[in-house]
Amino acid sequence: MKEKSLKIYQSLFYLNLDSLKNLIQEESDLHLIFPVPKEIAYPESFVKLTVFDILRMKIDIWAQVNIQENLELLTGFLPEKIYKRALECKEYLDHKFPDFNADFEYVKHRDLMLDSLANKNDIEGEVFNDYINRGFESLDLELVNAVIARNEDLVIDLLKSGANPTIKLSHINPTIDIMNYLAHEVSYYFMKYDDLLMTDFNQYEHKNVFNRLSGLYAAASTSKMLLLIDFYNVND
């Protein structure tokens, strides 16, 4: 990763607005390229993201922590202050680059989870039809798949249509409880992300920079799913 891009990413990771003001002078500075270390299995040799993408993930993480008392207790930070700093960074960059197209979608970067078993709970084919025959609603099954894929737009559409995120499914695999899955994942990934925040960014080598990105994505995408369910769930 280029030195200036790394400094920008570091400033984003810690939400240092003064540093971002100094580093980001033109639109080209908004584009970040993360090389994938050879020892990490990944479908591409690099990942392209923007400064706005990173900020979007930071905002989603701290928006979720800010409303979850159990997670707030696990961090030495004050969530409301960090959330405010994230919004201030975005507000500044929105004003500086009003025409920039920020179109980040979690589903497009699902491989950043670095989890070969991430899709083990997908419900497809015969298993999907078996659940239907046993009386489950297709909307609810589709919601499980959409949440696991981190597909925001589809999750919103399904929740608005009445999909129930609290259903529990059992078949040949262990019971699929999407809310329990998300609660476990968000706690795990947030603690991993929180641990990275507490360490010295400069001590990490190239591989660890990419792992930081993976940890950021995992925590943010899981947080976003819970935020969407909390906001759009018509079954509450």
C-alpha positions in Angstrom: 0.0 0.0 0.0 1.3 3.4 -0.9 2.7 5.4 2.0 0.2 8.3 1.7 -2.7 5.9 1.4 -1.5 4.1 4.4 -1.4 7.3 6.4 -4.9 8.2 5.2 -6.2 4.7 6.2 -4.5 5.1 9.6 -6.2 8.5 10.1 -9.5 7.0 9.1 -9.0 4.0 11.5 -8.5 6.4 14.4 -10.9 9.1 13.0 -8.3 11.8 13.1 -10.0 14.7 11.3 -7.1 17.1 11.5 -4.9 14.5 9.8 -7.5 13.8 7.2 -7.8 17.5 6.4 -4.0 17.7 5.9 -3.7 14.4 3.8 -6.8 14.6 1.6 -6.4 17.5 -0.8 -7.8 16.2 -4.1 -10.2 13.5 -5.2 -7.5 11.0 -6.1 -6.6 10.9 -2.4 -10.1 9.3 -1.7 -9.2 6.1 -3.5 -7.4 3.4 -1.5 -5.9 0.2 -2.8 -5.2 -2.6 -0.4 -2.9 -5.3 -1.7 -3.9 -8.8 -0.6 -0.9 -10.7 1.1 0.0 -13.8 -0.8 -0.6 -16.0 2.2 -4.2 -15.0 2.4 -6.7 -16.9 0.2 -8.7 -14.2 -1.7 -10.3 -14.1 -5.2 -8.4 -10.9 -6.1 -4.9 -9.6 -5.6 -6.1 -6.3 -4.2 -9.2 -4.6 -2.8 -10.3 -1.1 -4.0 -12.2 1.0 -1.5 -12.7 4.7 -0.9 -12.3 6.9 2.1 -16.1 7.2 2.2 -16.3 3.4 2.3 -14.1 3.2 5.3 -16.0 6.0 7.1 -19.3 4.2 6.3 -18.0 1.1 8.1 -16.7 3.1 11.1 -20.1 4.9 11.4 -22.0 1.6 11.3 -19.9 0.0 14.0 -20.2 2.8 16.4 -23.9 3.4 15.7 -24.5 -0.2 16.8 -22.3 0.0 19.9 -23.9 3.3 20.8 -27.3 1.6 21.3 -26.0 -1.7 22.8 -25.2 -1.4 26.5 -23.6 -4.8 26.7 -21.1 -3.9 24.0 -20.5 -0.5 25.4 -19.3 -2.1 28.6 -16.7 -4.1 26.7 -14.7 -1.1 25.4 -12.7 1.5 27.1 -13.9 4.1 24.7 -17.0 6.4 24.8 -19.1 5.2 21.8 -21.1 8.4 21.5 -18.0 10.5 21.2 -16.4 8.2 18.6 -19.6 8.0 16.6 -19.7 11.8 16.6 -16.1 12.0 15.4 -17.0 9.6 12.5 -19.9 11.8 11.5 -17.7 14.9 11.7 -15.2 13.3 9.4 -17.9 12.4 6.9 -19.5 15.8 7.1 -16.2 17.5 6.3 -15.4 15.2 3.3 -19.0 15.5 2.0 -18.6 19.3 2.0 -15.1 19.1 0.4 -16.2 16.6 -2.3 -20.0 17.1 -2.8 -20.1 15.3 -6.2 -18.2 12.2 -5.2 -20.1 9.0 -5.8 -20.0 7.0 -2.6 -21.8 3.8 -3.4 -20.4 1.2 -1.0 -22.3 -2.1 -0.6 -21.3 -4.6 2.0 -22.5 -7.5 -0.2 -19.9 -6.7 -2.9 -17.1 -7.2 -0.4 -18.3 -10.3 1.4 -15.0 -12.1 0.9 -13.4 -9.6 3.3 -14.8 -11.7 6.1 -11.9 -14.1 5.4 -14.2 -16.9 6.6 -14.3 -20.0 4.4 -17.3 -21.2 6.4 -19.2 -17.9 6.1 -21.9 -19.3 3.8 -22.3 -22.6 5.6 -25.8 -21.6 6.8 -27.0 -20.6 3.3 -30.4 -22.2 2.6 -30.5 -23.4 -1.0 -32.0 -26.0 -3.3 -33.5 -29.1 -1.6 -33.0 -27.7 1.9 -34.9 -24.6 1.0 -37.7 -26.6 -0.5 -37.8 -28.9 2.5 -38.3 -25.9 4.8 -41.1 -24.7 2.7 -42.8 -28.1 2.8 -42.4 -28.0 6.6 -44.4 -24.8 6.8 -41.7 -22.1 6.9 -42.2 -18.9 4.9 -40.0 -18.3 1.9 -39.6 -14.6 3.0 -38.0 -15.7 6.3 -35.7 -18.2 4.5 -34.6 -15.5 2.0 -33.9 -13.1 4.9 -31.5 -15.6 6.5 -29.6 -15.8 3.2 -29.6 -12.1 2.7 -28.3 -11.4 6.3 -25.5 -13.9 5.9 -24.6 -12.4 2.5 -24.7 -8.9 4.1 -27.1 -7.8 1.4 -28.5 -4.5 2.8 -31.0 -3.7 0.1 -32.5 -7.2 0.1 -32.6 -7.3 3.9 -34.5 -4.0 3.9 -37.0 -5.2 1.2 -37.6 -8.5 3.0 -38.1 -6.9 6.4 -40.5 -4.3 4.9 -42.4 -7.2 3.4 -42.8 -8.9 6.7 -39.9 -11.3 7.0 -39.3 -12.5 10.5 -35.7 -12.4 11.7 -36.5 -14.3 14.9 -37.4 -17.6 13.3 -35.3 -20.7 14.3 -34.6 -23.3 11.6 -33.3 -26.8 12.0 -32.5 -29.4 9.4 -29.4 -31.5 8.8 -27.2 -28.7 10.2 -27.4 -27.2 13.7 -30.3 -24.9 14.3 -30.1 -21.6 12.4 -31.0 -18.8 14.7 -30.2 -15.6 12.8 -30.5 -13.2 15.7 -28.3 -15.4 17.9 -25.8 -15.7 15.0 -25.6 -12.0 14.6 -25.4 -11.3 18.4 -22.5 -13.8 18.6 -20.8 -12.4 15.5 -21.0 -8.8 16.5 -19.6 -9.4 19.9 -16.7 -11.5 18.5 -15.9 -9.1 15.7 -16.3 -6.0 17.7 -13.8 -7.3 20.4 -11.4 -8.1 17.6 -11.8 -4.7 16.1 -11.6 -3.0 19.6 -8.3 -4.9 20.2 -6.9 -3.4 17.0 -7.9 0.1 18.1 -5.9 -0.4 21.3 -2.7 -1.3 19.6 0.0 0.7 17.8 -0.9 0.9 14.1 2.7 1.5 13.1 4.0 -1.8 14.4 2.0 -3.8 11.9 3.4 -5.1 8.7 1.6 -5.4 5.3 -0.4 -8.5 6.2 -1.7 -7.0 9.4 -2.9 -3.9 7.6 -5.1 -6.1 5.4 -6.3 -8.0 8.5 -7.3 -4.7 10.1 -9.4 -4.0 7.0 -11.0 -7.5 7.3 -11.7 -6.9 11.0 -13.2 -3.5 10.2 -15.5 -5.0 7.5 -16.6 -8.0 9.7 -17.5 -5.8 12.6 -19.2 -3.2 10.5 -21.2 -5.5 8.2 -22.5 -7.5 11.2 -23.4 -4.3 13.0 -25.2 -3.0 10.0 -27.4 -6.1 9.8 -28.5 -5.6 13.4 -29.2 -1.9 12.8 -31.4 -2.7 9.8 -33.3 -5.4 11.7 -33.8 -3.0 14.7 -35.1 -0.3 12.4 -37.1 -2.2 9.8 -38.5 -5.2 11.6 -42.3 -4.9 11.3 -42.7 -7.9 13.6 -41.6 -6.1 16.7 
